[in-house]
Structure formats: C-alpha cells, structure tokens
Amino acid sequence: MRIRLEQINRENWYECSQLEVKPEQRPFVSSNLLCIAESQFYPSWGAYAVYYKDQMVGFVMYEHDQQQDKWWISALMIAADHQGKGYGRATVQALIPRLKQRGCREIWVGYADNNLAARALYSGLGFVEVGLDDEGDMVARIRLPLESSTDE
C-alpha cells in the first residue's frame, strides 16, 4: 500500500484538524488540533498528514526527547471512515525510515492498556511491550536494525 506523509503546513492543517476517529476511540487519542499546535512549539517534533492517493486519511506525530534521546510516536490516528484498510500499519512503516534518517535507533510508543487495536497494530509491526508507565499506559518499543555495510 502506498501512502504519503506530508508535513503539516498552512495548506493542510485545518483539514487534518477536522479528521475524527470512531466515537468509542475518542478516549484513546488526543485531538489532531491539539497535537498540531504542540508540534509548532517543539522543533524536534514532526507532524504529518497521511494521504492515500490524494485523500487525507489520517495523522501521525513523533517526538524526539533530546535529553533521553528517545523517539516516540506520540499520535497516530486514521479517520473513522478509512479504518480497517491497512493505513495505520502503512503509516508507521512510512514513518520509520524518516526517523532512521534522523538517527533514530529505537522507537517508543504508549497506548491505553485496553486499546486492543493499538496493541495489535504495534505488536504486528514488531514492537515489544515493556510495561506500564506512571499514567497506566502500556509502553512498547522497537529496535531498528543498523544498515548493513557492503564494504566487507
């Protein structure tokens, strides 16, 4: 599946802010508008609209905690009418090379312990749960392989 990540900008931020998940998923995700606003104040964060063909289908944001050198997927949402089509998985797969280019060697994610969809998505991509954080969210991580050298 070919999805495209486009950095949030003045042309797409409003459309992205209007995307919504299913009502029962609202407790699990922050609003896109809040995430977009936050990303404008932290230069080590990145926020992207997710497109399939020419249609915006979701949003993803990462954070780089420079003090701990930890990279987090801090927001991932696929709009309600686009769920179940593989866009979430494709979004994470498209984000990983971008983070690797910035020097990321492992990615962390947190999600509500009872968010079965997030658990299935991340475990299916190779993330390993490491336990609950102080807020009761499950934390998982994936270690990214180093590029193999052809100079041997």
N, C-alpha and C positions, 0 to 999 in steps of 0.2 A: 504494500500500500504506500502510495506516495503522498505524504502530507508535506506542508510547507510551514516553517516557523517564520513569522515576520515580526520584527521588533515592534513593540507598541510605540506608536507615534501619533502626531496630531491628526492624521487621517483615519486611524482605525480605533483609537482608544474608546470613543463613545460607543461604537457598535459592540466592541468587546465588553464594555461595562453593562450592556443590556442582555448578554447571554445568561441563561439560568439553567440550573440543574433541576431534577425532579424534586417536588416538594419534600419528599421523605429524605432527600440527600442534603438539604439545606443546613442541618446541624453539623455536617461534616466539612463544609467548605466556607472559607471567607468570601465575601463579595469580591468580584473582579475589580470593582471600582476602588475598594479599599486597597487591594494589592497593587493596582496600578499607581495609586497615589504614593504608597510606601516606596515603590521602586524608583520614584523620581528623586528621592532624597538619599539614596544609597548607591554610589557609583559601582559597587561590587555586586550589585544585584542585576538580574536581567529578566525582563518580562516580554513575553511573546504571544501574539495571536496565532492560533492554529488554523490552517486552511486546508481544506480538501478541494482540489480543483480551485475554483475561485470563490468558494463559500467558506466563511469563518465558521468553524465548528467547535472551537474551544480556546482555552487559555492555559499557559504554563508560566511559572516563575521560579527562578532559582535564586539562592542567596549564597554568597561566599563569606563565611565568618573568617575574616582575615586573622584575628587573634588566635583562633584554634586551627586555622587552615582546614576548615570543614566546608564542604559544598553540600547544600541542601536543596532538594526540590521542595519548595515551600508552598506551592499551589499548583494544582492540576485539576482542571475541570473540562469536561466535554458537555456541551449543551444537551439538554434533555432529549431533543428530537434527533440527536446524532449519536446517542449512546448505543452500545452493542454492535458497533461496526468495526471495532479494532483501532479507533482513533487514539484512545488513551495509550495503548501499547506503542503505536507508531510514533506518538508524540515523545514519549520517553526515549525511544530508540533514536529519534532525530536530535534530541537534546544532548545525549551522551557524547557524541563527537565534538559538539561545540564546547562542552565543559572540558573534555580532554585537551583540546587546543589551548585552553587557558591554564593548563597544568593540573587539572583535577585528576586524582588517582583513586578516589572513592567517593561515592555519592550516598548521602544520608536522606532519609525521608521519615516523617512522622505522620501517623494517621490514627484516628479513633480506633481503639481496640476492637470495637464491634462493627467497624466498617469492613464488611466481608468483601465488597467489590475491590477496595483498595488493597486489602491483603492478598487477594487472588491475583490482581494485576502485578503488584510488585514481586510477589514470590515467583510468578510465572516468568518474570524478567531476570530472575537470579538474585534478587535482594534477599538477605537473610535477616530475620528478626533478631534483635539483640536485647530486647526487653522494654519495659515501660519507662517513660520519663517521669519527671516530677508532677506533670499535669495529668498523668494516666494515659497518655497516648503511646501507642506502640511505635518503637523506633526500629528501622531496618536500614541496612546498608548493602552496597555492592562495591566490591573492589574491582577496579578496571584494570585489565591486563596492560602491561607495558608493551609498546610496539616492539616487535621482534626486529632484530638487526639483520641486515643482509650482508654485513661486512665481515662475516666469519671466514 
